[in-house]
Structure formats: C-alpha cells, structure tokens
Amino acid sequence: PFECVKTNIHGAMNLIDAAIDKGIKGVVALSTDKASSPINLYGATKLASDKLFVAGNSYAGGHKTKFSVVRYG
C-alpha cells in the first residue's frame, strides 16, 4: 500500500514541481479507468494523482507549464 502512495501521489507532486522548476512546456499524465470510481487503494491514489496534475495548472501560477491527464480504459 505504501508503494501506491509513494508512486502515485508523491511521484505526481515531484513531477509537478520539477516540470515547473525546469520550465517544461507541457506534461501529459496517464491515468486509468480505476480512478473514476475507486474501490481500492490503487484507484484512490490514481484519482488523487489526477487531481494533483489538474491542480498543477493553478499551482503553476505565472509559469507556462500546462498539465493534462489522459484516462484510458
């Protein structure tokens, strides 16, 4: 369970910060259909990750980095 949190939530936060710091133009995060109505920890952490990437657009402030999420499945 801790790996889901470390990978999906902390990993998303690290990528968002790094993309903004390095001036990356755009980031496309890949998600899963398990995030639409999560029934387990994996789906819940993927949903949190999706929300973090979307929120990254506001978090970026005056930076030009744009974040998108593609959910397959």
C-alpha positions in Angstrom: 0.0 0.0 0.0 2.8 2.4 0.8 4.2 2.0 -2.8 0.9 3.2 -4.3 1.1 6.4 -2.2 4.8 6.9 -2.9 4.5 6.3 -6.6 1.1 7.9 -7.5 0.9 10.8 -5.0 4.4 11.7 -4.1 5.6 10.9 -7.6 2.9 13.3 -9.1 4.0 16.1 -6.7 7.6 15.6 -7.6 6.9 15.7 -11.3 4.7 18.8 -11.0 7.4 20.6 -9.0 10.2 19.5 -11.4 8.3 20.5 -14.5 7.5 24.0 -13.1 11.1 24.5 -11.9 12.6 23.4 -15.2 10.1 25.4 -17.3 8.7 22.4 -19.1 6.0 23.5 -21.6 3.5 20.7 -21.0 3.0 17.5 -19.1 0.6 14.7 -20.0 -0.1 12.3 -17.1 -1.5 8.9 -17.9 -4.2 7.6 -15.7 -6.5 4.6 -15.5 -10.2 3.8 -15.5 -9.7 2.6 -11.9 -9.6 6.2 -10.9 -13.1 7.1 -12.0 -14.9 5.2 -9.1 -12.1 3.9 -6.9 -12.8 0.7 -4.9 -9.3 0.1 -3.7 -6.1 2.0 -2.7 -4.6 1.9 -6.2 -7.7 3.6 -7.7 -7.9 6.1 -4.9 -4.2 7.1 -5.3 -4.6 7.4 -9.0 -7.6 9.7 -8.5 -5.5 11.8 -6.1 -2.7 11.9 -8.7 -5.2 13.0 -11.4 -6.4 15.8 -9.1 -2.9 16.9 -8.3 -2.0 17.2 -12.0 -5.1 19.2 -12.7 -4.4 21.4 -9.7 -0.9 21.9 -11.0 -2.3 24.3 -13.6 -3.3 26.7 -10.8 -0.2 25.9 -8.7 2.0 26.8 -11.6 0.9 30.5 -11.2 2.7 32.7 -13.7 4.7 29.8 -15.1 3.9 28.5 -18.5 3.7 24.8 -17.7 0.4 23.1 -18.6 -0.8 19.9 -17.1 -3.2 17.4 -18.7 -4.5 14.0 -17.7 -5.4 11.2 -20.1 -7.5 8.4 -18.5 -7.6 5.2 -20.6 -9.8 2.1 -20.1 
